Every structure is written in C-alpha cells, then in structure tokens.
Amino acid sequence: MNILHLQTGLFGEQSVSRQLGDKIVARLQQENSDATVINRDLITTPIQHLDAEILLAGGTEADAQTEKQQVELALTETLLEELFAADVVVIGAPMYNFSIPSQLKAWLDRVAQAGRTFRYTEAGPEGLVKGKKVYLASARGGIYSEGAAAAMEYQESYLKTVLGFLGMTDVTIIRAEGVNLSPEARNNAIEAASSEISALSA
C-alpha cells in the first residue's frame, strides 16, 4: 500500500487536523505493515500558487520556457506522480474562513490537469484518478455540520466536489469540530474522532 499524506495545518503539533491525519496514517500502517508513506507538508514546503507564467508553462515549447516554468513544471509532474502512485490519500484539512487552506488549494490547482487527472467527454467530465481511497482529517473551530452555520461550510463540501471531479469518490471524513469552543469541547471532539480512526479497517 502506498499512502500519500498531505498536511495543511498551520499550527504544528497543536493542529488538530495534523493530529488526526497522523493517527489515520498510523492506523493504516498498523493494518498494513508493508505500507509506504509519502509525506508532503504543504505548510513547511509550500507550493507556489498559480500565476499566468506557471499556468501557460505546459503549452510553451521547452526551448522557450523560462527557468521558473521549467522548475514549476517539474514540481507539478512530481505532484502528479505522487498522486498516481498512491493507493490511499490522507488529507489533513482544517477549516479556515469557511473553506480550505490556500496551500491545499495550490496543490489541487497543480494536480487538476485536463487530460491527466480529468477529461471532457460527450457525456460530460470524467475523472481519471480512480481506484483510490481518500481520508479527510477535518478540523473546525465551530460547529458546521448542522445548524445555521452549515450554510457557511465550504471546506468538506468543496473537497468532496473537486476530488470527485478528479475521480476520487471513495472519501471518508474523520471530523473534529467545535475545537475552539472550549478546552472540554476540543478534547471531546478529538477523542471522538480518534475513536473513529481506531475503528478503521484498511
């Protein structure tokens, strides 16, 4: 089993999404002793956000590419290779301002490649990244799974949409929410999510 582990929590060891992501990976390794893990920390080693120069690099002849385009194209290819090689993708995804960290969006923008990870057909778009299991380690300061705040949730819903567009439809969400409401709420949310992780069968 090959595991791709993406980390996007800003707060190091204090990050709940990091804690949950690490526990999911440890659980998968426990169930699969031969598992290999590629850890890509998008905070400590961020990916440059798309700009016009990067976006146009793929359609530029090799001898006309700038040095930046060559470097960024090589990185994009590495990211694609990591994704295609993975059997399981674990994504630590905290909610920031109702959505995902921009560093995770930067990764998604790189791997969303027409003709590589999706294509358009007469029947509509088709995701090409198939046969993979995805675990989302979701952390939220408030409660967004129900109640009035649910209308402001663009984190898990966005990730499920874009991952599904790329062909990754087998998504399990392990969620700890309300972690900023009180120390007790934080502990309870982490304990509940950790129990879900312990029950996972890879």
N, C-alpha and C positions, 0 to 999 in steps of 0.2 A: 504494500500500500504506500502510495506517495501522497503526502499531505502538504498542501500549500497553506501557510499560516500568515494572514495579513493582520498587522496590528496598527491601530489608528488612534488609540487613546493618548491624550496629551500629557497625562499626569503620572507617567511611570508606574511604579508599583502601587500607587494609590488609585489607579484607573480600574474601575470595576470591569469594564469590557476586556481589559488586558487579563485581569484575574480569571474571568470566565473563559476567555479564549485559551489561556494556558491550561486550564483544567480540562477543557474539551480535548485538546491535543494530548494531554497526559492520559486521558481515558481511552482515546483511540490507540495510543501506543500500548496501553495495558492490554487491550483486546487484540492487538496485532504487534507481536514482538519484533517483526521484521520491518515495521513501518519506518519510512524515511521522511524527514520534515525539512521543508524549505521555509525558513522564517524571513519574512520581508516586513521590516518595521518602516512604515511609511511616514513616521514622525522623525525618527533619528536619521533616516536616509530618504528624504522626500523626493518625489518625482516632480519635475518641473511641470507646471500647468501648461496646457496647450496655448500656443500663440500661433500667429499666421505662419511663421517660419517653420515651426515644427509640423503644423498641420499639412503644409504643402510639400514637406520633405519626401514623402512616399512617391509623389508624382514628378519629382525632379530627377533628371538624369544624374547618374553617380558622379560624373566628372564636373557637374555644375552645382553639386551640393556644397553648402557651406560646412565648415568644421562643426558648427553646432548641429546642423542637420544630420551629419554622419554620426555624431555621438548619440543624439537623441533617437535616431532610427535603430542604432544598435541596442539601446536600452529597451525600446519598445519591443524589439524582437526577443530579447531576454525575458521580458514580462510575459509575452505570448507563449514562449517555450515553457516557462514555469507553469502557466495555467493549463496548457495542453497536457503536460506530463502528470498533472495532479489527478489522483483518484478522488480525493476529498479536499475541499476548500473550507478553511475555517477563517471567518472574518470577524475580528473584533470591531464592533461598530457602535460607538457611543452616539447619542443624540446631541447635536449642537445646533441651537437655534432652529429647532423643529426638524432638522434634516441630518445629513451625514457630514463628517469632517471633510473639508475641501481636499485634504490629502488623499482620501479614499476616492473622491470624485476624480482626481487627477489620474489615479490608477485605472478607474473604469474608462475614462476617456482614451487612455492608451490602448486598452485591450478590446475596445469596441471598434473592430476593424471590418468594414464591409469586404466580403469575400474571404475573410479569415475566420471570424467568430460569428458572423451572421451574413445572410444574403437575402435579396429580394427576389421573390418568385411570382408567378401569375396568381398564386393563391395567397400572396402576402409575404411578410418577412418570415424567415426561418432561422432559428438559432442553430449554430453549428458546434457549439461546445456542449456535447451531450454525454450522458452516462456518468455524470459526476454528482457526488453528494456534497451539499453545502450546509455548513452550520454557521448561523449568525449568533455571535455573542453580543447581545444588545443590552445597552445600559442607558437609563434615563433618569434624570433628576426628579421629574414629576411623574404623574400617572397619565398615560396617553392611550392605554389600551381600552379605556371606557370613559364614559362621562363627557362633559363638554369639551375637554381638551383633546378628545380623539379626533376632532376635525382639524387639529393642527399637526397631526402626525404625518411627516413626510420622510421618515427615516426607514423603518422596516418596509413600508409600502413601496417606497422608491426602489430600494434594493431588490425586493422580490420582482418588481416590474423589469428592471434593467437586466438582472440575472436571467429571468425567464426569457427575455428578448434574445439573449445570447445562447439560450438552450438549456440553462441550468434551472430546472423546475423542481428538483427534489431538494427542498430547503427546509431545514428545521431551525426554529428560532428558540434560543435559550435566553430568556429575558429577565433582567433585574431592573425594576423601575421603582420610582419613589425614593431613590437613594439619597436625595438631598433634603428630604422632608424632616428627618431626624436620625440620630445615630441608631435608634432602635429599628426604624424603617429600613435603613441601609443594611443592617445586619440581617434582618429578616428576609429582605429581597435577595441578598447574596446566598443565604442559606437555602432558600427555596430553589434558586437557580442551580446551586451546587448539587442539590438532591436530584434534580432532573438530569444533570450531567452524569452522576453516579449510576443512574438507571439506563444510560445509553448503551445500546448493543451495536457495535460496529459491524 
